Amino acid sequence: MFQASLLLIASFAGVHAMSAKAQASAANSADYVKSVETWRAQRLDRLTAPAGWLSLVGLHWLKEGASRVGAAADNDIVLTAGPAHFGTVTLADGKVSVRLDPTAGALINGQAGVGAQMLDDAHEVPTTVSAGSVSFYLIDRNGSKGLRVKDSQAEARTQFRGIESFPIDPAWRIEATWVPFDPPHTLETPNVLGQIDSYPVPGKAVFERDGKTFELLPVIEVPGDKELFLIFADRTSGKETYGAARFLYAPMPRDGKVVLDFNKAYNPPCAFTGFATCPLAPPENRLDLRVTAGEKKYAGSAH
């Protein structure tokens, strides 16, 4: 009788311990889902912000010399909105300057002015020229200079249809093995302009899924970055997800591991606008695997 009582008590204790463990696991899972939901909400806020990617309405490459910019048909660069005559943008010896038309009511970096030398998007704060809902700034792509034009009243923004994603699945938060490269390798990555960008690759992420081993090459997008950047495609690309690539950021490796959270895989700007200059997934990062996590193809895409 005494032994039977002890067995019964032990059994109850075991059930309680298992129940507590299951409860802790469920709580951790719920916390994780909530964290991804918060990340997705913040991602949506950035995308739909007045100067977010949905506001992009133009990309105009500059020719050597002076170009008149504005919405009127007599400009060299005709914008879809904004003042009839914004002013003149001049490319000379690799440098770009702007001189405003006095009738435009335009601002330079939010301040009244006559003109300025333009800093491109390689700088933390590129020079921005604005009037009303329309603005433009300088970008540099492998030596080619262009004006990226935004309008907070762009149809892509005002008619945004939202983002559909796969259900959040903690199993797609993968702790991959990190294999460092010494010295770092270089990854040649094509972009939508037909150019080739070179990124340093500090190592590779190796993980298993469905009994198979896969590798991805994360890059350092900008020198000094504190995160790894991954440009990848998989067997859902062009079907459930955007065909060219999806993007993913990962924290720097620790203790020989790197976390790849595919629930945070997201569409590049090119999925929403034809005026972006996105990199494409390199052959090395095309997975023979269905990654059913992260953002799906944008329903409002026209390209």
C-alpha positions in Angstrom: 0.0 0.0 0.0 2.8 2.4 1.0 4.8 1.6 -2.2 1.6 2.0 -4.3 1.1 5.4 -2.7 4.6 6.5 -3.5 4.2 5.3 -7.1 1.0 7.3 -7.4 2.6 10.4 -6.0 5.6 10.0 -8.3 3.2 9.6 -11.2 1.3 12.8 -10.3 4.6 14.6 -9.9 5.8 13.4 -13.4 2.5 14.6 -15.0 2.8 17.9 -13.3 6.4 18.3 -14.4 5.5 17.4 -18.0 2.6 19.8 -17.9 4.8 22.6 -16.6 7.3 21.9 -19.4 4.5 21.9 -22.0 3.2 25.1 -20.6 6.6 26.8 -20.7 7.1 25.6 -24.3 3.6 27.0 -25.3 4.5 30.3 -23.6 7.8 30.5 -25.4 6.0 29.7 -28.7 3.4 32.4 -28.0 6.1 35.0 -27.1 7.9 34.1 -30.3 4.8 34.5 -32.5 4.1 37.8 -30.9 7.7 39.0 -31.5 7.4 38.1 -35.2 4.0 39.9 -35.4 5.6 43.0 -33.9 8.4 42.8 -36.5 5.9 42.5 -39.3 3.9 45.5 -38.0 7.0 47.6 -37.9 8.0 46.4 -41.4 4.5 47.5 -42.7 4.9 50.9 -41.0 8.2 51.5 -42.8 6.9 50.4 -46.1 3.8 52.6 -46.0 5.5 55.6 -44.5 5.1 58.9 -46.5 8.7 58.5 -47.8 8.6 54.7 -47.9 9.2 52.5 -50.9 5.5 52.7 -51.9 6.0 56.4 -52.6 8.5 55.8 -55.3 7.3 57.3 -58.7 10.4 57.7 -60.8 14.0 57.0 -61.5 15.8 59.2 -64.0 19.4 58.6 -64.9 21.4 61.8 -65.5 23.4 62.7 -68.5 26.5 64.9 -68.4 25.6 68.6 -68.3 22.5 70.4 -67.2 19.0 68.9 -67.0 15.9 70.8 -66.3 13.6 69.0 -63.9 9.8 69.4 -63.3 6.3 68.3 -64.2 6.0 70.5 -67.3 6.6 68.9 -70.7 9.4 71.3 -71.7 11.7 69.8 -69.0 14.6 67.5 -69.8 13.4 65.2 -67.0 9.6 65.2 -66.8 8.2 64.2 -63.5 4.7 62.8 -62.9 3.9 65.4 -60.2 5.3 68.4 -58.5 6.1 71.9 -59.6 6.1 72.7 -63.3 9.8 73.7 -63.0 11.7 72.3 -60.0 15.0 73.7 -61.2 18.2 72.5 -62.9 20.3 69.5 -62.0 23.9 69.5 -63.4 26.2 66.5 -63.6 29.8 67.6 -64.2 33.0 65.6 -63.5 31.1 63.0 -61.5 29.6 65.6 -59.2 25.9 66.8 -59.1 24.5 70.1 -58.1 21.0 71.5 -58.1 19.8 75.1 -58.7 16.1 75.7 -57.8 13.6 77.6 -59.9 12.4 80.6 -57.8 8.8 79.8 -58.8 8.9 76.2 -57.5 8.7 76.9 -53.8 11.0 74.0 -53.3 13.2 73.2 -50.3 16.6 71.7 -49.9 16.8 69.3 -46.9 13.7 71.0 -45.6 15.2 74.5 -45.8 14.7 77.4 -48.2 17.7 77.8 -50.5 18.9 78.6 -54.0 21.0 75.6 -54.8 23.4 73.0 -53.4 25.9 70.3 -54.2 24.0 67.0 -53.9 25.2 64.2 -51.7 24.0 60.8 -53.0 22.5 57.8 -51.1 25.9 56.5 -50.2 25.8 59.2 -47.5 23.7 58.7 -44.3 21.6 61.8 -45.2 21.5 62.3 -49.0 20.5 65.8 -50.3 16.7 65.9 -50.7 14.9 68.5 -52.8 11.1 68.7 -52.1 8.0 70.6 -52.9 4.6 69.6 -51.5 4.2 65.8 -51.6 7.0 65.3 -54.2 10.7 65.0 -53.5 13.9 63.7 -55.2 17.4 62.7 -54.2 20.5 61.5 -55.8 21.5 57.8 -56.1 24.7 56.3 -57.4 24.8 52.8 -58.9 28.3 51.8 -59.9 29.1 55.3 -61.1 25.8 56.0 -62.8 24.0 58.9 -61.2 20.2 59.2 -61.1 17.3 61.0 -59.4 15.0 58.9 -57.3 11.6 60.6 -57.1 9.0 60.0 -54.4 5.5 61.2 -54.0 3.6 60.6 -50.7 0.4 60.7 -52.7 1.6 58.0 -55.1 -1.1 55.5 -56.1 1.0 52.6 -55.0 0.9 54.0 -51.5 -2.7 55.3 -51.4 -4.0 52.0 -53.0 -1.8 49.7 -51.1 -3.3 46.2 -50.7 -1.4 44.9 -47.7 1.1 42.1 -47.4 0.1 38.4 -47.2 2.5 36.1 -45.4 2.7 32.4 -44.6 1.6 31.5 -41.0 4.3 32.0 -38.4 6.0 28.7 -37.8 8.7 28.5 -35.1 10.2 25.6 -37.0 11.4 28.1 -39.6 13.6 29.8 -37.0 16.7 27.9 -37.8 20.0 27.8 -35.9 22.4 27.2 -38.7 26.0 26.2 -38.3 28.4 29.1 -39.1 31.5 28.3 -41.2 33.7 31.4 -41.3 35.8 32.3 -44.3 39.3 33.5 -43.6 39.9 35.7 -45.6 36.3 36.6 -46.5 35.0 35.6 -50.0 33.4 37.9 -52.5 29.9 37.3 -53.9 29.1 38.6 -57.3 25.4 39.6 -57.3 23.4 40.8 -60.3 20.8 43.6 -59.9 17.7 44.5 -61.9 19.7 47.1 -63.9 21.9 44.4 -65.4 24.9 45.4 -63.3 27.0 43.2 -61.0 27.5 44.2 -57.4 30.3 42.7 -55.3 29.7 42.0 -51.6 32.1 40.6 -49.0 31.0 37.2 -47.6 32.4 36.5 -44.1 31.2 32.9 -44.0 28.4 30.5 -44.8 25.3 29.3 -43.0 24.8 25.5 -43.1 21.5 23.9 -42.0 19.4 20.8 -42.4 15.8 20.6 -43.5 13.7 17.6 -44.6 16.8 15.4 -44.2 18.9 17.4 -46.6 21.8 19.9 -46.0 21.6 23.4 -47.4 24.0 26.4 -47.5 23.5 30.2 -47.8 26.0 32.9 -48.3 25.2 36.0 -46.2 26.9 39.2 -47.2 28.0 42.4 -45.5 25.7 45.0 -47.2 27.6 48.1 -46.0 31.0 48.1 -44.2 30.5 48.3 -40.5 27.0 46.6 -40.5 26.1 44.8 -37.4 23.8 42.3 -39.2 24.2 39.8 -42.1 22.2 40.3 -45.2 20.8 37.4 -47.2 19.4 37.6 -50.8 17.8 34.2 -51.5 15.3 32.4 -53.7 13.7 29.0 -53.3 11.2 26.7 -54.9 8.3 29.0 -54.0 9.9 31.9 -55.9 7.8 33.0 -58.9 4.8 31.0 -57.5 3.7 31.8 -54.0 6.6 34.3 -53.5 8.3 37.1 -55.5 10.3 35.6 -58.3 13.5 37.6 -58.2 14.4 37.1 -54.5 13.5 37.7 -50.9 15.6 39.4 -48.3 16.5 38.4 -44.8 18.7 39.9 -42.1 20.4 37.8 -39.5 22.3 38.7 -36.3 26.0 38.2 -36.4 27.1 34.6 -35.6 27.7 33.6 -32.0 29.3 30.4 -30.7 29.5 28.9 -34.1 25.8 29.4 -34.8 23.8 31.9 -36.9 20.0 32.3 -36.6 18.1 32.3 -39.9 14.5 33.4 -39.1 12.7 32.8 -42.3 9.5 34.0 -40.8 11.0 37.4 -41.3 11.9 36.9 -44.9 10.5 39.8 -46.9 9.9 41.1 -50.4 12.4 43.5 -51.9 11.3 47.0 -53.0 11.1 45.8 -56.6 8.1 43.6 -55.6 6.2 46.9 -55.1 7.6 49.3 -57.7 9.4 49.2 -61.0 11.6 52.2 -60.0 13.8 50.3 -57.4 17.3 48.9 -58.1 17.2 45.6 -56.2 19.8 42.9 -56.2 18.7 39.5 -57.5 19.4 36.2 -55.8 22.8 34.8 -56.9 23.0 31.2 -58.0 24.7 30.3 -54.7 21.6 31.3 -52.8 18.9 29.5 -54.8 17.7 26.8 -52.5 16.2 23.6 -53.8 13.7 23.8 -51.0 10.2 25.3 -50.4 10.6 28.0 -47.8 7.0 28.3 -46.7 7.7 31.2 -44.3 7.8 34.9 -44.6 6.1 37.2 -47.1 4.2 36.0 -50.1 4.0 37.6 -53.5 2.5 41.1 -53.4 -1.1 40.9 -54.9 -0.9 44.4 -56.2 2.3 44.0 -58.2 2.1 45.0 -61.9 5.4 43.5 -62.8 
